[in-house]
Amino acid sequence: MKNLTYFVYVMAICTFSLTSCSKENIEEVDSANLSTKLAPVNYSSIELDVLELVNAYRSQQGLPELLYLDESSVEAAGHNDHMIENNEVCHDFFGSRYQALVKSVSAKSVSENVASGFNTAEAVVNAWIKSDGHRKNMEGEHTHFGVSVKEGKDGKLYFTNIFVKK
């Protein structure tokens, strides 16, 4: 119940260090539960830069570019709120974000990269490229992605990049 309350709280808010995580291959989801529709996300310039740099890296590797997915960005924003509130870079409640994307967009797999302490999109994407786990997520067989970049109380930027295979 606590996770559900947290999720509802995060969704309401969204409407008005380095680690990586992934989960793949889950069972089919009942399409009758896929009726939630979000308002479009207004991406900041640094968020758009992260998305563009990740796609540029994928193109350099001969991989298809990913499409923006607002639902993924909303989940990323909620996770950034959690990391800022707890002053930590983590993957807490990744399972909840995963399940939310399975339910809302029929995700077949979900991966995420998180970070803090970088000041530019280039710096964080370059750090992810240099990290085996993050690079694997960036090069994964995904079709869509979303991002959130938020400033913490201490002025540090928090990054969450969520990849989805639909």
N, C-alpha and C positions, 0 to 999 in steps of 0.2 A: 504494500500500500504506500509505503514511503517513496518508493521509486516512481509510482504512478503520480503521486502528489508532486514530486520534484519535476517530472516530465511536464505535467500540466502547467506548473509554475514557469518553467523554462519556455514553453510554447507561448505563454501569455507575454512574457518579457520580449521574446523575439518578434512578436507581432508589433508592438509599439517599439632551457634545457632540452632535449630531444628524446622521443620514444616513438615506436610504431606498433601497430596492432592490426590484425586482420582475422576474418572469419569467412569461411566459404562453405558452399554446398549444403544448403538446407532444403527441407522438404517444401512442397508446393504450398502456397498460401491461398486461402479462399478469396477470390476476387471481389466478393460482395463487401469485404471489409476495406476496400480501397477507395472510398468515396471522399476522403479528406482532400481539400484543395487549398493551397496557400496563396497569399498575395505574393507577387513577385518580390524578390529580394533586391534591395538597392545596394549594390556592391561598391565599396570604397575603392579608391585608386590603388591602394596597396593590395587589396584582395584581388582586384582584376590583374594586377601585375603578377601575383602568385600563380593564378590560373594560367595566364599567358606563358609564364616561364616554365611551368610544368608541361604544358602542351608543346612548347618549343623543344624541351628536352626529349619528350616522347617522339617528336618528329625526327630529331637527330638520331634517335635509335631505330628509326624505321617503323615506329608504332603509330597507330591511328590516334588522332587528337581526341580528347574527351569532351563531351557536351556538359554545359553547366546544368546543375541540378539544384534548384532552390531548396528542396526538402533536405538535401544533404548539407547545405549551408546553414539552414535553421538548426539542424542537429549540432553542427560545428559551433555555432554561436552559443548554444546552450552549454556545450562542454567548456568553451572558453570562460563563460560565467562561473562555472564550477571551479576551474583551475584558478581564476583570479580570486574567488572567494576563499579558497583554501591555500593560496600562495604556493601552488605546486604544479609541476608539469606531470600529467598522469593520463591514464586511460580508464579511470574510474567510470563505472556504468557503461562501458563500451557495449555490453550486451543489450542494454536498453536502447541505445542509438541504433544498433544493428536491427533489433526487432522492430523499431519504429520505421526504419527504411524498408524492411521486408513488407510490413503492413501497408505503408503509404505508397510505395512505388514498385512493389514486387521485386526487391533486390534479391539477386541470387548469391552475391558475395559482397562484403563490405570490408574496407581497410581504412586505417586512418594514420596520419602522421601528425604529431604535435610538437611544439617547440615554444621556447620563450627566450627572451634576452637578445634577439636579433633586431636590428633597426630597419632593415630593408627586406623587400621581397627577394632580391637577389641573394642576400646573405643567407636567408633561411632555406631557400631552394638549393643553393650550393651546398649547404650543410647536409640536407637530406640526400643529395646526390652522392656525397662522400660516405654516407652511412649505408651499410649493406641492407638492413631491414627497411629503411625509408626508401632507398632506391628500388628495392623489390616491389614495394607498394606502388611507387610511381610508374614502374614498368609493367605492372600487373595487367591482366586481361580484363580491364574495366571498360565501361562504356561512358560513364558519367562521373562528375565530381563536383564538390562544393567546398567552400572555404569560409573561414571567419578569422579576422584579425581584430583583436580588441586590446585596448590599453588598460593595464592594471592600475591599482591605486598608487603603486610605486613608480609608475611611468613606463614599466616594461611592457613590451608587446607580447601578446600570447597568440599563437597560431594553431589552428586546427584545420587540417585538410582531409576531407573524407571522400574516399573513392568507392564507387558502386558499379557492380556489373548487373545490368538489367536483362 
